[in-house]
Amino acid sequence: MKRIGLYLFTQDCRVQDNDALYLLSASVDTLICLYCVPPQTRFDKHFSQTTSSQAQRGYLKSTLQGLQNALAQFGQTLNIEYGDPRVVVSDYIHRYEITHVGSSIPVAYNESRLWQWLKNTFSDVNFQTANNSQMYYRTQLPFDLTELPKSFSSFRKKIERDEQCDRALIASQQPCYHLPPPPHMMQFKLPQHLINSQNNGYYGGEDNAQKHLAAYFRSHAASHYKQTRNALHGSHFSTSFSPYLAHGALSPQQVLRALNEYESQYGSNESTYWIYFELLWREYFHWYSQLHQGALFKFTGITQTKPLTSFYAHLFSAWCNANTPEPLVNALMNELNETGWVSNRGRQIIASYLVNELKVDWRYGAAYFEQRLIDYDAPSNWGNWQYIAGVGADSRGGRHFNIQKQTQLYDPEGTYTQLWRPKNTASVPIDLVDHTDMTGWPNDQPGRLSNAK
Ligand SMILES: Cc1cc2nc3c(=O)[nH]c(=O)nc-3n(C[C@H](O)[C@H](O)[C@H](O)COP(=O)(O)OP(=O)(O)OC[C@H]3O[C@@H](n4cnc5c(N)ncnc54)[C@H](O)[C@@H]3O)c2cc1C
C-alpha cells in the first residue's frame, strides 16, 4: 500500500532544521504540505474585539511565501487552506487517503486539542510529531513537567545546572536533502484575505530569517545586547528574532548555533549570555503553557487570584486607539497598531498601563495583542500578560510600571514619543474617560474617546 503523508505546518514554517518534517518524509512515499489559516471573525477569539491586523496578515503572507520558496527547492508545494483546521485536515485525510500525518509537537492549548481530536477521530492513521519550536524535549528537562518551577529563576537555574541541557549540545542541526514529492501537481495559492495584505517594515520567511540572523551577529550588537535590550527603538538594540521564531521560520537551535559560533569567534560576555537568558524565558513560557493548558487564558491565571479589574469599554477603546492621556502609551500603541511589533519594554509599559492605571481586565489586552503582534506566540503572550497582571509566574504579585519614570529612563528627550505620535488624536483627561456612557457596549462600535461626551 502506498504511504501518503500529510505535513501540517504550524509554528514551524521552515524546511531546514525541521525534525517533524524529516521524520514524516522518511516514512512516506508521497507528501502533501499544508498550512491552515483559521477563519477570522469578530469576537471569535477569547476576548478579542477586533480581527487580525493588516500588518499581521502581511507578515503571515511573507512567511508563507518564504515557506513556499523553500519547499519549491525540493520539488514540493505548500497548500494553504482557510478554515477550521479540524474540517480542513479531516477533508484532506479523506480526499487524499492519507496514511500518515506529521506536525510539530503542539505547545499551545488549542493546537494540543486539535491534535488530540485528530488522533481520536482517525485511529487508523499514523500520527507523528517532533520538537520544532522549543530548545528541549520534555525528556531532557531535569524535572517532571508537573514539577515545573513556579518561578522563571528557579527554572533557569535548574536548566543551567543540568549537563543534558548544555546549549552547545542542543544547537546541532541536520540539513534537509530530500522531501518526497506530492502525489500529483499542486498549486501554491494564497487565500484571498492575504493577497492584498501589506507588510509594514517586517518581512517573514525562512530565507529572510537566515539573512537577519547573519546580519544581527555580523553587526556585533550581540556584545552589547544587555546594555541596549530595554531601549524602545533603534537599530539592533534587541535581536528582533521574535517574529521569525513565532512562525518558526527560525528555530531556537539555529539561534543558539549562531550565538555559539559568535562567542567562539569574538568571545562571550554578559550580553551574549543574556540572549540565551531571554530565550530561556520563551522556553519557560512554552512549558508553562503545556502544564497549565486552558488556565493560561483564565482571569485568575494560574495563581487562582482575582485581580481588582473589570471591563470598561471606553477605557479599553482609548488604549487600543492610542488615545489615552499618556503620550508615551499612545506612541507605543501606535507603533503596535502600525507595524505589529513593539519592544519588550514597550509591551511591559502598555500592559501595565491597561491593568494598573485603566484597571481593565488583562485578558482584553492579551487578546488585542493576539490580533496585532506579528510575533504572536500564545505561551509568550498570555504568560507575559499573566505575569504583569499578577496572576502568573511572578512571586511579587505583578508588575506596575510608573509611566513618568519609564519616560525619563527610556525616552528622556521624547524622541520615541515624537516618532510614533499618533496623527489626529487628542489626549483626553482620565476623569472624562471614567464618566463616559457605556450602556451601548458592545453594540456600539468602539469609538475614539475624543468623541465621547
Ligand atoms: C505583555 C507582553 C506580551 C508579549 N507577547 C509576546 C508574544 O506574543 N510573542 C513573543 O515572542 N514575545 C512576546 N513577549 C516577549 C517579548 O516582549 C518579545 O519576545 C520581544 O520583545 C521580542 O523582541 P526581540 O526578538 O528583539 O527580543 P530580544 O530581547 O532580542 O530577545 C531574544 C528572544 O528571546 C525571547 N524573549 C525575550 N523576552 C521574552 C519574554 N519576556 N517572554 C518570552 N520570550 C522572550 C524572544 O523569543 C526573543 O526573540 C511579550 C512581552 C510582554 C511584556
The ligand as a Tripos MOL2 file, in Angstrom:
@<TRIPOS>MOLECULE
LIG
   53    58     1     0     0
SMALL
NO_CHARGES

@<TRIPOS>ATOM
      1 C1          2.6880   41.8470   27.5620 C.3       1 LIG1
      2 C2          3.7260   41.1160   26.7460 C.ar      1 LIG1
      3 C3          3.3440   40.3220   25.6630 C.ar      1 LIG1
      4 C4          4.3030   39.6210   24.9130 C.ar      1 LIG1
      5 N1          3.9030   38.8650   23.8440 N.ar      1 LIG1
      6 C5          4.8230   38.1530   23.1340 C.ar      1 LIG1
      7 C6          4.4360   37.3350   22.0360 C.ar      1 LIG1
      8 O1          3.2540   37.1960   21.7020 O.2       1 LIG1
      9 N2          5.4250   36.7110   21.3350 N.ar      1 LIG1
     10 C7          6.7430   36.8070   21.6760 C.ar      1 LIG1
     11 O2          7.5990   36.2120   21.0060 O.2       1 LIG1
     12 N3          7.1280   37.5380   22.7410 N.ar      1 LIG1
     13 C8          6.2200   38.2190   23.4680 C.ar      1 LIG1
     14 N4          6.6260   38.9970   24.5310 N.ar      1 LIG1
     15 C9          8.0360   38.9240   24.9670 C.3       1 LIG1
     16 C10         8.9800   39.9750   24.3860 C.3       1 LIG1
     17 O3          8.4270   41.2540   24.5270 O.3       1 LIG1
     18 C11         9.3340   39.7210   22.9230 C.3       1 LIG1
     19 O4          9.7490   38.3880   22.7370 O.3       1 LIG1
     20 C12        10.4790   40.6290   22.4820 C.3       1 LIG1
     21 O5         10.1490   41.9730   22.6760 O.3       1 LIG1
     22 C13        10.7770   40.3710   21.0340 C.3       1 LIG1
     23 O6         11.8040   41.2050   20.5670 O.3       1 LIG1
     24 P1         13.2360   40.6280   20.2840 P.3       1 LIG1
     25 O7         13.1680   39.4300   19.4330 O.co2     1 LIG1
     26 O8         14.0730   41.7490   19.7880 O.co2     1 LIG1
     27 O9         13.6810   40.1960   21.7410 O.3       1 LIG1
     28 P2         15.1110   40.0410   22.4050 P.3       1 LIG1
     29 O10        15.1970   40.9770   23.5510 O.co2     1 LIG1
     30 O11        16.1850   40.1710   21.4030 O.co2     1 LIG1
     31 O12        15.0980   38.5630   22.9950 O.3       1 LIG1
     32 C14        15.5180   37.4410   22.2270 C.3       1 LIG1
     33 C15        14.4040   36.4220   22.1800 C.3       1 LIG1
     34 O13        14.1150   35.9600   23.4940 O.3       1 LIG1
     35 C16        12.7140   35.7180   23.6380 C.3       1 LIG1
     36 N5         12.1640   36.5960   24.6800 N.ar      1 LIG1
     37 C17        12.6610   37.7710   25.1030 C.ar      1 LIG1
     38 N6         11.9160   38.2550   26.1170 N.ar      1 LIG1
     39 C18        10.9300   37.3760   26.3300 C.ar      1 LIG1
     40 C19         9.8380   37.3170   27.2400 C.ar      1 LIG1
     41 N7          9.6120   38.2430   28.1720 N.pl3     1 LIG1
     42 N8          8.9890   36.2580   27.1520 N.ar      1 LIG1
     43 C20         9.1800   35.2800   26.2350 C.ar      1 LIG1
     44 N9         10.2080   35.2860   25.3620 N.ar      1 LIG1
     45 C21        11.0720   36.3190   25.4040 C.ar      1 LIG1
     46 C22        12.0840   36.0290   22.2860 C.3       1 LIG1
     47 O14        11.9690   34.8380   21.5590 O.3       1 LIG1
     48 C23        13.0930   36.9600   21.6540 C.3       1 LIG1
     49 O15        13.0550   36.9400   20.2400 O.3       1 LIG1
     50 C24         5.6770   39.7250   25.2820 C.ar      1 LIG1
     51 C25         6.0480   40.5270   26.3570 C.ar      1 LIG1
     52 C26         5.0870   41.2290   27.0760 C.ar      1 LIG1
     53 C27         5.5270   42.0820   28.2270 C.3       1 LIG1
@<TRIPOS>BOND
     1     1     2 1
     2     2     3 ar
     3     2    52 ar
     4     3     4 ar
     5     4     5 ar
     6     4    50 ar
     7     5     6 ar
     8     6     7 ar
     9     6    13 1
    10     7     8 2
    11     7     9 ar
    12     9    10 ar
    13    10    11 2
    14    10    12 ar
    15    12    13 ar
    16    13    14 ar
    17    14    15 1
    18    14    50 ar
    19    15    16 1
    20    16    17 1
    21    16    18 1
    22    18    19 1
    23    18    20 1
    24    20    21 1
    25    20    22 1
    26    22    23 1
    27    23    24 1
    28    24    25 2
    29    24    26 1
    30    24    27 1
    31    27    28 1
    32    28    29 2
    33    28    30 1
    34    28    31 1
    35    31    32 1
    36    32    33 1
    37    33    34 1
    38    33    48 1
    39    34    35 1
    40    35    36 1
    41    35    46 1
    42    36    37 ar
    43    36    45 ar
    44    37    38 ar
    45    38    39 ar
    46    39    40 ar
    47    39    45 ar
    48    40    41 1
    49    40    42 ar
    50    42    43 ar
    51    43    44 ar
    52    44    45 ar
    53    46    47 1
    54    46    48 1
    55    48    49 1
    56    50    51 ar
    57    51    52 ar
    58    52    53 1
@<TRIPOS>SUBSTRUCTURE
     1 LIG1         1 GROUP 0 **** ****
